[in-house]
Amino acid sequence: MKVSICLFVLIILSSCKKASEGISDCICMVKDTTDSIITITNPAFEIKNNQGFINYNCAEVEIAIASITDSAGDEVCENLVDVKCISNKTYSLKLASKLNYSSSKFKEINSTDESDKRFLMNELKANAKQIFELNINKQREIISIRKFEK
């Protein structure tokens, strides 16, 4: 009887672990003074003291590129993104005064321009569950945002 109770508890505990697997406190980035690239999800645009910030969760991903040929013979490359881990903690980084945003289209953004701020805010809100790549300069400011197309 004791063995069956122990097995039952062990099964319950192992099933609980699997339910939360994949969402943990991933390593986000090293706090250093070098340029770096991080992958994120759940971005939210915020303005503090007249400066733009992006709040986000880090994402550990594996990215592969697939070459697809359509019926007309045209070849197109697409990203295959496999999310391994999403951090529980929300991080925040300041936007550089000028940055680049790319998805299927490229756009140069001036973070002090109101229409550019609205564009970026709407773009991040509409694609919150997507994976983004942030390029960060030595001053720990975001200089480039790239949305991975799925």
Rosetta constraint file for C-alpha pairs under 8 A:
AtomPair CA 1 CA 5 HARMONIC 6.38 0.50
AtomPair CA 2 CA 6 HARMONIC 6.16 0.50
AtomPair CA 3 CA 7 HARMONIC 6.15 0.50
AtomPair CA 4 CA 8 HARMONIC 6.08 0.50
AtomPair CA 5 CA 9 HARMONIC 6.23 0.50
AtomPair CA 6 CA 10 HARMONIC 6.11 0.50
AtomPair CA 7 CA 11 HARMONIC 6.12 0.50
AtomPair CA 8 CA 12 HARMONIC 6.29 0.50
AtomPair CA 9 CA 13 HARMONIC 6.16 0.50
AtomPair CA 10 CA 14 HARMONIC 6.13 0.50
AtomPair CA 11 CA 15 HARMONIC 6.16 0.50
AtomPair CA 12 CA 16 HARMONIC 6.34 0.50
AtomPair CA 13 CA 17 HARMONIC 6.47 0.50
AtomPair CA 14 CA 18 HARMONIC 6.56 0.50
AtomPair CA 15 CA 19 HARMONIC 6.51 0.50
AtomPair CA 16 CA 20 HARMONIC 6.92 0.50
AtomPair CA 17 CA 21 HARMONIC 6.21 0.50
AtomPair CA 20 CA 24 HARMONIC 7.74 0.50
AtomPair CA 22 CA 84 HARMONIC 5.91 0.50
AtomPair CA 22 CA 85 HARMONIC 4.63 0.50
AtomPair CA 22 CA 86 HARMONIC 6.57 0.50
AtomPair CA 23 CA 85 HARMONIC 5.37 0.50
AtomPair CA 23 CA 86 HARMONIC 4.87 0.50
AtomPair CA 23 CA 87 HARMONIC 6.14 0.50
AtomPair CA 23 CA 88 HARMONIC 6.77 0.50
AtomPair CA 24 CA 85 HARMONIC 6.46 0.50
AtomPair CA 24 CA 86 HARMONIC 6.02 0.50
AtomPair CA 24 CA 87 HARMONIC 5.07 0.50
AtomPair CA 24 CA 88 HARMONIC 5.59 0.50
AtomPair CA 25 CA 86 HARMONIC 7.07 0.50
AtomPair CA 25 CA 87 HARMONIC 4.30 0.50
AtomPair CA 25 CA 88 HARMONIC 5.26 0.50
AtomPair CA 25 CA 89 HARMONIC 6.58 0.50
AtomPair CA 26 CA 58 HARMONIC 6.89 0.50
AtomPair CA 26 CA 59 HARMONIC 7.15 0.50
AtomPair CA 26 CA 60 HARMONIC 6.94 0.50
AtomPair CA 26 CA 85 HARMONIC 6.22 0.50
AtomPair CA 26 CA 86 HARMONIC 6.24 0.50
AtomPair CA 26 CA 87 HARMONIC 4.82 0.50
AtomPair CA 26 CA 88 HARMONIC 7.80 0.50
AtomPair CA 27 CA 58 HARMONIC 7.70 0.50
AtomPair CA 27 CA 87 HARMONIC 7.66 0.50
AtomPair CA 28 CA 38 HARMONIC 7.28 0.50
AtomPair CA 28 CA 58 HARMONIC 5.45 0.50
AtomPair CA 28 CA 59 HARMONIC 7.58 0.50
AtomPair CA 28 CA 87 HARMONIC 7.69 0.50
AtomPair CA 29 CA 38 HARMONIC 7.00 0.50
AtomPair CA 33 CA 138 HARMONIC 4.89 0.50
AtomPair CA 33 CA 139 HARMONIC 6.92 0.50
AtomPair CA 33 CA 140 HARMONIC 7.48 0.50
AtomPair CA 34 CA 137 HARMONIC 6.95 0.50
AtomPair CA 34 CA 138 HARMONIC 5.01 0.50
AtomPair CA 35 CA 135 HARMONIC 7.41 0.50
AtomPair CA 35 CA 136 HARMONIC 5.58 0.50
AtomPair CA 35 CA 137 HARMONIC 4.58 0.50
AtomPair CA 35 CA 138 HARMONIC 5.11 0.50
AtomPair CA 35 CA 140 HARMONIC 7.88 0.50
AtomPair CA 36 CA 135 HARMONIC 5.94 0.50
AtomPair CA 36 CA 136 HARMONIC 5.25 0.50
AtomPair CA 36 CA 137 HARMONIC 6.76 0.50
AtomPair CA 37 CA 133 HARMONIC 6.74 0.50
AtomPair CA 37 CA 134 HARMONIC 5.54 0.50
AtomPair CA 37 CA 135 HARMONIC 4.59 0.50
AtomPair CA 37 CA 136 HARMONIC 6.11 0.50
AtomPair CA 38 CA 58 HARMONIC 7.41 0.50
AtomPair CA 38 CA 133 HARMONIC 5.70 0.50
AtomPair CA 38 CA 134 HARMONIC 5.35 0.50
AtomPair CA 38 CA 135 HARMONIC 6.80 0.50
AtomPair CA 39 CA 58 HARMONIC 6.07 0.50
AtomPair CA 39 CA 59 HARMONIC 5.40 0.50
AtomPair CA 39 CA 60 HARMONIC 6.69 0.50
AtomPair CA 39 CA 61 HARMONIC 7.29 0.50
AtomPair CA 39 CA 131 HARMONIC 6.74 0.50
AtomPair CA 39 CA 132 HARMONIC 5.58 0.50
AtomPair CA 39 CA 133 HARMONIC 4.43 0.50
AtomPair CA 39 CA 134 HARMONIC 6.23 0.50
AtomPair CA 40 CA 56 HARMONIC 6.27 0.50
AtomPair CA 40 CA 57 HARMONIC 5.59 0.50
AtomPair CA 40 CA 58 HARMONIC 4.38 0.50
AtomPair CA 40 CA 59 HARMONIC 4.80 0.50
AtomPair CA 40 CA 60 HARMONIC 7.92 0.50
AtomPair CA 40 CA 131 HARMONIC 5.75 0.50
AtomPair CA 40 CA 132 HARMONIC 5.26 0.50
AtomPair CA 40 CA 133 HARMONIC 6.30 0.50
AtomPair CA 40 CA 134 HARMONIC 7.46 0.50
AtomPair CA 41 CA 56 HARMONIC 6.07 0.50
AtomPair CA 41 CA 57 HARMONIC 5.47 0.50
AtomPair CA 41 CA 58 HARMONIC 6.36 0.50
AtomPair CA 41 CA 59 HARMONIC 6.23 0.50
AtomPair CA 41 CA 86 HARMONIC 7.77 0.50
AtomPair CA 41 CA 128 HARMONIC 6.54 0.50
AtomPair CA 41 CA 129 HARMONIC 5.99 0.50
AtomPair CA 41 CA 130 HARMONIC 5.98 0.50
AtomPair CA 41 CA 131 HARMONIC 4.99 0.50
AtomPair CA 41 CA 132 HARMONIC 6.21 0.50
AtomPair CA 42 CA 55 HARMONIC 7.95 0.50
AtomPair CA 42 CA 56 HARMONIC 5.37 0.50
AtomPair CA 42 CA 57 HARMONIC 6.00 0.50
AtomPair CA 42 CA 128 HARMONIC 4.63 0.50
AtomPair CA 42 CA 129 HARMONIC 5.58 0.50
AtomPair CA 42 CA 130 HARMONIC 7.38 0.50
AtomPair CA 43 CA 54 HARMONIC 6.22 0.50
AtomPair CA 43 CA 55 HARMONIC 5.58 0.50
AtomPair CA 43 CA 56 HARMONIC 4.42 0.50
AtomPair CA 43 CA 57 HARMONIC 7.17 0.50
AtomPair CA 43 CA 124 HARMONIC 6.06 0.50
AtomPair CA 43 CA 125 HARMONIC 7.45 0.50
AtomPair CA 43 CA 128 HARMONIC 5.77 0.50
AtomPair CA 44 CA 54 HARMONIC 5.49 0.50
AtomPair CA 44 CA 55 HARMONIC 5.13 0.50
AtomPair CA 44 CA 56 HARMONIC 6.40 0.50
AtomPair CA 44 CA 121 HARMONIC 7.35 0.50
AtomPair CA 44 CA 124 HARMONIC 6.41 0.50
AtomPair CA 44 CA 125 HARMONIC 6.69 0.50
AtomPair CA 44 CA 128 HARMONIC 7.58 0.50
AtomPair CA 45 CA 52 HARMONIC 7.04 0.50
AtomPair CA 45 CA 53 HARMONIC 5.91 0.50
AtomPair CA 45 CA 54 HARMONIC 4.71 0.50
AtomPair CA 45 CA 55 HARMONIC 6.52 0.50
AtomPair CA 45 CA 120 HARMONIC 7.59 0.50
AtomPair CA 45 CA 121 HARMONIC 5.44 0.50
AtomPair CA 45 CA 124 HARMONIC 7.17 0.50
AtomPair CA 46 CA 52 HARMONIC 5.85 0.50
AtomPair CA 46 CA 53 HARMONIC 5.13 0.50
AtomPair CA 46 CA 54 HARMONIC 6.05 0.50
AtomPair CA 46 CA 55 HARMONIC 7.28 0.50
AtomPair CA 47 CA 51 HARMONIC 5.42 0.50
AtomPair CA 47 CA 52 HARMONIC 4.61 0.50
AtomPair CA 47 CA 53 HARMONIC 5.98 0.50
AtomPair CA 48 CA 52 HARMONIC 6.56 0.50
AtomPair CA 48 CA 53 HARMONIC 7.25 0.50
AtomPair CA 51 CA 94 HARMONIC 7.40 0.50
AtomPair CA 51 CA 95 HARMONIC 7.55 0.50
AtomPair CA 51 CA 112 HARMONIC 7.82 0.50
AtomPair CA 52 CA 94 HARMONIC 6.05 0.50
AtomPair CA 52 CA 95 HARMONIC 5.47 0.50
AtomPair CA 52 CA 111 HARMONIC 6.67 0.50
AtomPair CA 53 CA 92 HARMONIC 6.53 0.50
AtomPair CA 53 CA 93 HARMONIC 5.53 0.50
AtomPair CA 53 CA 94 HARMONIC 4.35 0.50
AtomPair CA 53 CA 95 HARMONIC 5.49 0.50
AtomPair CA 54 CA 92 HARMONIC 5.53 0.50
AtomPair CA 54 CA 93 HARMONIC 5.56 0.50
AtomPair CA 54 CA 94 HARMONIC 6.51 0.50
AtomPair CA 54 CA 95 HARMONIC 7.16 0.50
AtomPair CA 55 CA 90 HARMONIC 6.43 0.50
AtomPair CA 55 CA 91 HARMONIC 5.51 0.50
AtomPair CA 55 CA 92 HARMONIC 4.26 0.50
AtomPair CA 55 CA 93 HARMONIC 6.71 0.50
AtomPair CA 56 CA 90 HARMONIC 5.42 0.50
AtomPair CA 56 CA 91 HARMONIC 5.38 0.50
AtomPair CA 56 CA 92 HARMONIC 6.30 0.50
AtomPair CA 57 CA 86 HARMONIC 6.53 0.50
AtomPair CA 57 CA 87 HARMONIC 5.48 0.50
AtomPair CA 57 CA 88 HARMONIC 6.90 0.50
AtomPair CA 57 CA 89 HARMONIC 6.31 0.50
AtomPair CA 57 CA 90 HARMONIC 5.01 0.50
AtomPair CA 57 CA 91 HARMONIC 6.17 0.50
AtomPair CA 58 CA 86 HARMONIC 5.78 0.50
AtomPair CA 58 CA 87 HARMONIC 5.28 0.50
AtomPair CA 58 CA 90 HARMONIC 7.78 0.50
AtomPair CA 58 CA 91 HARMONIC 7.65 0.50
AtomPair CA 59 CA 83 HARMONIC 6.86 0.50
AtomPair CA 59 CA 84 HARMONIC 7.43 0.50
AtomPair CA 59 CA 85 HARMONIC 5.60 0.50
AtomPair CA 59 CA 86 HARMONIC 4.46 0.50
AtomPair CA 59 CA 87 HARMONIC 6.38 0.50
AtomPair CA 59 CA 131 HARMONIC 7.66 0.50
AtomPair CA 60 CA 83 HARMONIC 6.11 0.50
AtomPair CA 60 CA 84 HARMONIC 5.40 0.50
AtomPair CA 60 CA 85 HARMONIC 4.98 0.50
AtomPair CA 60 CA 86 HARMONIC 6.42 0.50
AtomPair CA 61 CA 81 HARMONIC 6.61 0.50
AtomPair CA 61 CA 82 HARMONIC 5.52 0.50
AtomPair CA 61 CA 83 HARMONIC 4.45 0.50
AtomPair CA 61 CA 84 HARMONIC 5.35 0.50
AtomPair CA 61 CA 85 HARMONIC 7.07 0.50
AtomPair CA 62 CA 81 HARMONIC 5.89 0.50
AtomPair CA 62 CA 82 HARMONIC 5.14 0.50
AtomPair CA 62 CA 83 HARMONIC 6.55 0.50
AtomPair CA 62 CA 84 HARMONIC 7.23 0.50
AtomPair CA 63 CA 79 HARMONIC 6.60 0.50
AtomPair CA 63 CA 80 HARMONIC 5.65 0.50
AtomPair CA 63 CA 81 HARMONIC 4.70 0.50
AtomPair CA 63 CA 82 HARMONIC 6.40 0.50
AtomPair CA 64 CA 79 HARMONIC 5.84 0.50
AtomPair CA 64 CA 80 HARMONIC 5.00 0.50
AtomPair CA 64 CA 81 HARMONIC 6.57 0.50
AtomPair CA 65 CA 77 HARMONIC 6.39 0.50
AtomPair CA 65 CA 78 HARMONIC 5.59 0.50
AtomPair CA 65 CA 79 HARMONIC 4.68 0.50
AtomPair CA 65 CA 80 HARMONIC 5.85 0.50
AtomPair CA 66 CA 77 HARMONIC 5.53 0.50
AtomPair CA 66 CA 78 HARMONIC 5.26 0.50
AtomPair CA 66 CA 79 HARMONIC 6.32 0.50
AtomPair CA 66 CA 80 HARMONIC 6.81 0.50
AtomPair CA 67 CA 75 HARMONIC 6.60 0.50
AtomPair CA 67 CA 76 HARMONIC 5.74 0.50
AtomPair CA 67 CA 77 HARMONIC 4.49 0.50
AtomPair CA 67 CA 78 HARMONIC 6.48 0.50
AtomPair CA 68 CA 75 HARMONIC 5.57 0.50
AtomPair CA 68 CA 76 HARMONIC 5.24 0.50
AtomPair CA 68 CA 77 HARMONIC 6.10 0.50
AtomPair CA 68 CA 78 HARMONIC 7.42 0.50
AtomPair CA 69 CA 73 HARMONIC 5.66 0.50
AtomPair CA 69 CA 74 HARMONIC 5.45 0.50
AtomPair CA 69 CA 75 HARMONIC 4.32 0.50
AtomPair CA 69 CA 76 HARMONIC 6.27 0.50
AtomPair CA 70 CA 74 HARMONIC 5.58 0.50
AtomPair CA 70 CA 75 HARMONIC 6.60 0.50
AtomPair CA 78 CA 149 HARMONIC 7.48 0.50
AtomPair CA 78 CA 150 HARMONIC 7.41 0.50
AtomPair CA 79 CA 148 HARMONIC 6.91 0.50
AtomPair CA 79 CA 149 HARMONIC 6.60 0.50
AtomPair CA 79 CA 150 HARMONIC 6.43 0.50
AtomPair CA 80 CA 150 HARMONIC 6.93 0.50
AtomPair CA 81 CA 148 HARMONIC 7.89 0.50
AtomPair CA 81 CA 150 HARMONIC 7.45 0.50
AtomPair CA 93 CA 140 HARMONIC 7.03 0.50
AtomPair CA 93 CA 141 HARMONIC 6.25 0.50
AtomPair CA 93 CA 142 HARMONIC 6.76 0.50
AtomPair CA 94 CA 140 HARMONIC 7.30 0.50
AtomPair CA 94 CA 141 HARMONIC 5.03 0.50
AtomPair CA 94 CA 142 HARMONIC 6.21 0.50
AtomPair CA 95 CA 99 HARMONIC 7.50 0.50
AtomPair CA 95 CA 111 HARMONIC 6.98 0.50
AtomPair CA 95 CA 141 HARMONIC 5.29 0.50
AtomPair CA 95 CA 142 HARMONIC 4.74 0.50
AtomPair CA 95 CA 143 HARMONIC 6.77 0.50
AtomPair CA 96 CA 111 HARMONIC 7.06 0.50
AtomPair CA 96 CA 141 HARMONIC 5.22 0.50
AtomPair CA 96 CA 142 HARMONIC 5.49 0.50
AtomPair CA 96 CA 143 HARMONIC 5.52 0.50
AtomPair CA 97 CA 110 HARMONIC 5.94 0.50
AtomPair CA 97 CA 111 HARMONIC 5.13 0.50
AtomPair CA 97 CA 112 HARMONIC 6.49 0.50
AtomPair CA 98 CA 108 HARMONIC 7.40 0.50
AtomPair CA 98 CA 109 HARMONIC 5.81 0.50
AtomPair CA 98 CA 110 HARMONIC 4.63 0.50
AtomPair CA 98 CA 111 HARMONIC 5.96 0.50
AtomPair CA 98 CA 143 HARMONIC 6.85 0.50
AtomPair CA 99 CA 108 HARMONIC 6.10 0.50
AtomPair CA 99 CA 109 HARMONIC 5.30 0.50
AtomPair CA 99 CA 110 HARMONIC 6.53 0.50
AtomPair CA 99 CA 111 HARMONIC 7.37 0.50
AtomPair CA 99 CA 142 HARMONIC 7.14 0.50
AtomPair CA 99 CA 143 HARMONIC 4.52 0.50
AtomPair CA 99 CA 144 HARMONIC 5.19 0.50
AtomPair CA 99 CA 145 HARMONIC 7.62 0.50
AtomPair CA 100 CA 106 HARMONIC 7.37 0.50
AtomPair CA 100 CA 107 HARMONIC 5.99 0.50
AtomPair CA 100 CA 108 HARMONIC 4.56 0.50
AtomPair CA 100 CA 109 HARMONIC 5.77 0.50
AtomPair CA 100 CA 143 HARMONIC 6.49 0.50
AtomPair CA 100 CA 144 HARMONIC 4.62 0.50
AtomPair CA 100 CA 145 HARMONIC 6.17 0.50
AtomPair CA 101 CA 106 HARMONIC 5.94 0.50
AtomPair CA 101 CA 107 HARMONIC 5.21 0.50
AtomPair CA 101 CA 108 HARMONIC 6.15 0.50
AtomPair CA 101 CA 109 HARMONIC 6.87 0.50
AtomPair CA 101 CA 144 HARMONIC 5.89 0.50
AtomPair CA 101 CA 145 HARMONIC 4.74 0.50
AtomPair CA 101 CA 146 HARMONIC 5.75 0.50
AtomPair CA 101 CA 147 HARMONIC 7.90 0.50
AtomPair CA 102 CA 106 HARMONIC 4.31 0.50
AtomPair CA 102 CA 107 HARMONIC 6.12 0.50
AtomPair CA 102 CA 145 HARMONIC 6.38 0.50
AtomPair CA 102 CA 146 HARMONIC 4.77 0.50
AtomPair CA 102 CA 147 HARMONIC 6.22 0.50
AtomPair CA 103 CA 146 HARMONIC 5.88 0.50
AtomPair CA 103 CA 147 HARMONIC 4.81 0.50
AtomPair CA 103 CA 148 HARMONIC 6.63 0.50
AtomPair CA 103 CA 149 HARMONIC 6.66 0.50
AtomPair CA 104 CA 149 HARMONIC 7.15 0.50
AtomPair CA 109 CA 116 HARMONIC 5.71 0.50
AtomPair CA 109 CA 117 HARMONIC 7.92 0.50
AtomPair CA 110 CA 116 HARMONIC 6.17 0.50
AtomPair CA 110 CA 117 HARMONIC 7.77 0.50
AtomPair CA 111 CA 116 HARMONIC 6.44 0.50
AtomPair CA 111 CA 117 HARMONIC 5.89 0.50
AtomPair CA 112 CA 116 HARMONIC 7.76 0.50
AtomPair CA 112 CA 117 HARMONIC 7.25 0.50
AtomPair CA 113 CA 117 HARMONIC 6.22 0.50
AtomPair CA 114 CA 118 HARMONIC 6.23 0.50
AtomPair CA 115 CA 119 HARMONIC 6.15 0.50
AtomPair CA 116 CA 120 HARMONIC 6.16 0.50
AtomPair CA 117 CA 121 HARMONIC 6.02 0.50
AtomPair CA 118 CA 122 HARMONIC 6.01 0.50
AtomPair CA 119 CA 123 HARMONIC 6.00 0.50
AtomPair CA 120 CA 124 HARMONIC 6.07 0.50
AtomPair CA 121 CA 125 HARMONIC 6.12 0.50
AtomPair CA 122 CA 126 HARMONIC 6.01 0.50
AtomPair CA 123 CA 127 HARMONIC 6.25 0.50
AtomPair CA 124 CA 128 HARMONIC 5.63 0.50
AtomPair CA 130 CA 147 HARMONIC 7.25 0.50
AtomPair CA 130 CA 148 HARMONIC 7.16 0.50
AtomPair CA 131 CA 147 HARMONIC 6.26 0.50
AtomPair CA 131 CA 148 HARMONIC 5.79 0.50
AtomPair CA 132 CA 145 HARMONIC 6.70 0.50
AtomPair CA 132 CA 146 HARMONIC 5.50 0.50
AtomPair CA 132 CA 147 HARMONIC 4.49 0.50
AtomPair CA 132 CA 148 HARMONIC 5.88 0.50
AtomPair CA 133 CA 145 HARMONIC 5.77 0.50
AtomPair CA 133 CA 146 HARMONIC 5.06 0.50
AtomPair CA 133 CA 147 HARMONIC 6.46 0.50
AtomPair CA 133 CA 148 HARMONIC 7.54 0.50
AtomPair CA 134 CA 142 HARMONIC 6.40 0.50
AtomPair CA 134 CA 143 HARMONIC 7.57 0.50
AtomPair CA 134 CA 144 HARMONIC 5.76 0.50
AtomPair CA 134 CA 145 HARMONIC 4.82 0.50
AtomPair CA 134 CA 146 HARMONIC 6.59 0.50
AtomPair CA 135 CA 142 HARMONIC 5.82 0.50
AtomPair CA 135 CA 143 HARMONIC 5.72 0.50
AtomPair CA 135 CA 144 HARMONIC 5.00 0.50
AtomPair CA 135 CA 145 HARMONIC 6.57 0.50
AtomPair CA 136 CA 140 HARMONIC 5.61 0.50
AtomPair CA 136 CA 141 HARMONIC 5.35 0.50
AtomPair CA 136 CA 142 HARMONIC 4.58 0.50
AtomPair CA 136 CA 143 HARMONIC 5.73 0.50
AtomPair CA 136 CA 144 HARMONIC 7.24 0.50
AtomPair CA 137 CA 141 HARMONIC 5.57 0.50
AtomPair CA 137 CA 142 HARMONIC 6.61 0.50
AtomPair CA 137 CA 143 HARMONIC 6.54 0.50
